[in-house]
Amino acid sequence: MMEEIKAMLREVFLTKNEMTFPVSGTGSAGMEFCFVNLIEPGDEVVIGVNGVFGTRMADVATRCGARVTKVEAEWGRIIEPAQITEAITGKTPKLVAIVHAETSTGALTPVEEISQIVHDAGALLLLDTVTSLGGCPVRLDDWAVDAVYSGTQKCLSCPPGLSPVSLSPRAMEVVKERGGGVQSWYLDVNLLANYWGDGARVYHHTAPISMAYALHEALRLVLEEGLENRWVRHESNHQALRAGLDQLGLGIASQEGHQLWQLNAVTVPEGIDEAMVRSSLLNDDGIEIGPGLGPLAGKVWRVGLMGHSCQEKNVGAFLGAMKGLMAGAAVD
Ligand SMILES: Cc1ncc(COP(=O)(O)O)c(C=O)c1O
């Protein structure tokens, strides 16, 4: 079953990387896994920060002793390739990290051009695909991504508790050439490979086997639907949501042309009590949406259409409930 999980993860990540398996722990464990294995104290790292999770990556990299350069964009906007070029000019970063789908803002940063710039500079590219995997195209090998982590509880529609990761042969070379050992015993890829590799299954830590069964089934369902069909479903429900929001006079806050299908940051109109709307949706309609975070707190609602929950009937239920709430607010 472990071999099947690895094979299905390769299909979903669109990669041939041998080192592809689920790390025990949620998406943040996958984030730490990538940094602790690839970074040694003093290494230069460039990180795109356009929301909560880029901020978290910078924190994790700093804790690994990296010298971190942050490439910042306003929350809701993408990291532009030109910003990466500017940040690495005159430097020799070991690694550049970006968040593909920023769940805190609803922005999808395109990867290909950035990947080219990063590789021309001789650096590794690390990508956070926690919210993108299974909901929109993620093409590890085509985009030459060297290190990636994801989560199970977003568009894979599995309980939280594992973090699918993948390291390219180039990234594995960097791990092998490290001067010092990996400072985390739990997340050391060399030790984990003895268990998850196709060899002896050497005990490392007790595997969360119920999660492995859950991920196996979730991946089976993703592949049964078909990756591309799943992307199309996410895109069409996003378009239906956008059209319905438009009729209610509501818009999406994240950068036009780079809006996530699976996470919609809806602008809260002037004079509306955003928390009241969320609690009415939850208590009266059984619909839970997220608040804005950081600079977007109070300014957006975050409407998830991820994996199994990305359905036409859910879009309709949300729009119907919002129509009532907006009409009530207008009367008040
Ligand atoms: C883009 C992104 N990265 C990382 C994480 C962290 O994952 P977790 O909360 O599963 O540890 C999340 C969680 O929402 C996320 O959306």
PDBQT file of the ligand as one rigid body, heavy atoms in Angstrom, charges set to zero:
ROOT
HETATM    1  C1  LIG A 401      -0.689  27.600   1.488  1.00  0.00    +0.000 C 
HETATM    2  C2  LIG A 401      -0.533  26.911   2.821  1.00  0.00    +0.000 A 
HETATM    3  N1  LIG A 401       0.678  26.538   3.231  1.00  0.00    +0.000 NA
HETATM    4  C3  LIG A 401       0.870  25.908   4.405  1.00  0.00    +0.000 A 
HETATM    5  C4  LIG A 401      -0.197  25.633   5.240  1.00  0.00    +0.000 A 
HETATM    6  C5  LIG A 401       0.048  24.946   6.535  1.00  0.00    +0.000 C 
HETATM    7  O1  LIG A 401      -0.583  23.720   6.546  1.00  0.00    +0.000 OA
HETATM    8  P1  LIG A 401      -1.146  23.044   7.882  1.00  0.00    +0.000 P 
HETATM    9  O2  LIG A 401      -2.112  23.995   8.498  1.00  0.00    +0.000 OA
HETATM   10  O3  LIG A 401      -1.795  21.800   7.331  1.00  0.00    +0.000 OA
HETATM   11  O4  LIG A 401       0.006  22.763   8.762  1.00  0.00    +0.000 OA
HETATM   12  C6  LIG A 401      -1.482  25.998   4.854  1.00  0.00    +0.000 A 
HETATM   13  C7  LIG A 401      -2.642  25.728   5.717  1.00  0.00    +0.000 C 
HETATM   14  O5  LIG A 401      -3.720  26.226   5.527  1.00  0.00    +0.000 OA
HETATM   15  C8  LIG A 401      -1.656  26.649   3.618  1.00  0.00    +0.000 A 
HETATM   16  O6  LIG A 401      -2.870  27.012   3.199  1.00  0.00    +0.000 OA
ENDROOT
TORSDOF 0
